[in-house]
Amino acid sequence: MLTFLIIATLAVIAAIAAIYVHDINQTQHTILRNYPVLGHFRYFAETWGEYMRQYQYLPDWEERPFNRLERSWIYRSSKNVSNYISFGSEATPSFAFRNAAFPVLEEDRKPFAGLQIGVIEGPGACARPYIAQSFFNISGMSYGALSHAAVSALSRGAKMAGVWMGTGEGGLSPFHLEGGADIVFQIGTAKYGVCDENGGLSEERLRTIAAHENVRMIEVKLAQGAKPGKGGVLPAIKVTKEIAGIRNIPEGQASISPNRHRDIGSIRELGEFIARVRRITGKPVGVKFVVGDAQHLDEWFTDCLQHPEGCPDYVHVDGGEGGTGAAPEALAECMGLPITMALPMVVAAREQHALTKRIRIVAAGKLVTPDKVAWALCTGADFVVSARGFTFSLGCIQAMKCGSGNCPTGVTASDPKLIKGLDPTDKSVRVMHYAKRMREDVEMIAHSCGVAGPEEFALRHVTAVERGVAGFRNSGAE
Ligand SMILES: Cc1cc2nc3c(=O)[nH]c(=O)nc-3n(C[C@H](O)[C@H](O)[C@H](O)COP(=O)(O)O)c2cc1C
């Protein structure tokens, strides 16, 4: 009996050791690399959870900020496995697309042809307009908030999928350039990477950055949805020597940017800044902001007509529900209008001022699945960008530890042991699949609506629905 017990124990130890060796050597699953053996419990729970649905504490559609249905669509798309479902959908969206009686045949479909941002003639023209090849792209996330491995994977995946990638406000790092993707360089309120000695804009530094062929557009950030009225916050633990060098700030001290650009305190100053950045770089200039009230939009777009040289080439409307690496709770949820209110207001203001051909609209705010992206395009956005959708494609499990430096999947980690688990080569392929599947499924929605591609989406293709009201009871089906 004793011999049997010894043999059984040794067999178990050998099996665990074998699993351990396997886990740390594979590159597909960050959680297993970072938490060998133990990490299998997550995959076990994920797989068997489906069969335990009726016993779960939380239904699939109830987790926040992103529910399991949304995350699972992204995970499956990123792994390029089928995301067909059986037996019906658990989602209860508040809108529905109006399907056409005669959907578009395969031979009549039109792939996205690319859309130009920036004009080549007239006041506000730029030397190098940008023709964006994808209607779905990667929203800015700073190097520092993201690990170097995550930035590398995004940059390589973006190149493979033909999407642009925003730098976020933390400057341009070699990891952004590594994959050769199109880059949108962001100037945040601290002007990291392009700041002069007095805290103003260094024309020389900006010119050097814009001279990179891959840097296609410049984005002036007024605000982001997770924290309108508050600048970026990079906790001290994340301010490593390298990051301090890129941002030109002291190492090991929290990096907190002002809540607005010191040199932009009015619509006119914003216009002058846009014109200046475009003059220096020769590239299209956009503005990222969060909608507070309609009057501001009216005044801004009126100014664009009076001073066309200060008109932005695009506006990035961030919904109040946007994410970040670190934000004060008081601002995170309730400050700024959600994208469902903000986007229609911006579209209406642009139309009212006859600026539809001049200013492109980029929308963001939990637009991470094809239905939401298609909704935004129907509502009038020209492009949709996502940050957290792409972090899920990198393996994020919504542990919500971005600011701690201890992200278990290495995406926002600063601990090298955790970053090591994220293999940029493997994950770049997932980034590519996510972007591609998104485009395919949005196109599929367009074809069902009877249009040849997403460029033909219009407001008439989507309608609000009140679930539970228009149900069987009212239809007389009882
Ligand atoms: C980790 C992380 C870092 C971010 N860093 C920036 C940033 O530096 N600048 C910025 O404008 N937005 C930043 N954002 C906000 C996103 O670009 C985006 O506007 C917002 O998350 C909404 O998109 P989403 O709902 O698809 O995540 C960050 C978001 C995340 C999750």
The ligand as an ORCA input file, in Angstrom:
! r2SCAN-3c Opt
* xyz 0 1
  C      -4.881     51.074    -21.188
  C      -5.483     52.266    -21.862
  C      -4.695     53.393    -22.093
  C      -5.239     54.500    -22.736
  N      -4.435     55.585    -22.992
  C      -4.957     56.637    -23.666
  C      -4.146     57.751    -24.026
  O      -2.958     57.789    -23.741
  N      -4.733     58.760    -24.691
  C      -6.057     58.764    -25.035
  O      -6.543     59.702    -25.660
  N      -6.842     57.721    -24.723
  C      -6.337     56.670    -24.047
  N      -7.140     55.605    -23.758
  C      -8.570     55.673    -24.159
  C      -8.844     54.970    -25.481
  O      -8.042     55.467    -26.512
  C     -10.297     55.063    -25.910
  O     -10.587     56.393    -26.244
  C     -11.301     54.598    -24.872
  O     -10.842     53.520    -24.122
  C     -12.637     54.214    -25.535
  O     -12.481     53.089    -26.355
  P     -12.851     51.594    -25.866
  O     -14.193     51.687    -25.196
  O     -12.889     50.792    -27.138
  O     -11.805     51.156    -24.914
  C      -6.610     54.490    -23.111
  C      -7.388     53.369    -22.861
  C      -6.855     52.264    -22.252
  C      -7.716     51.061    -22.010
*
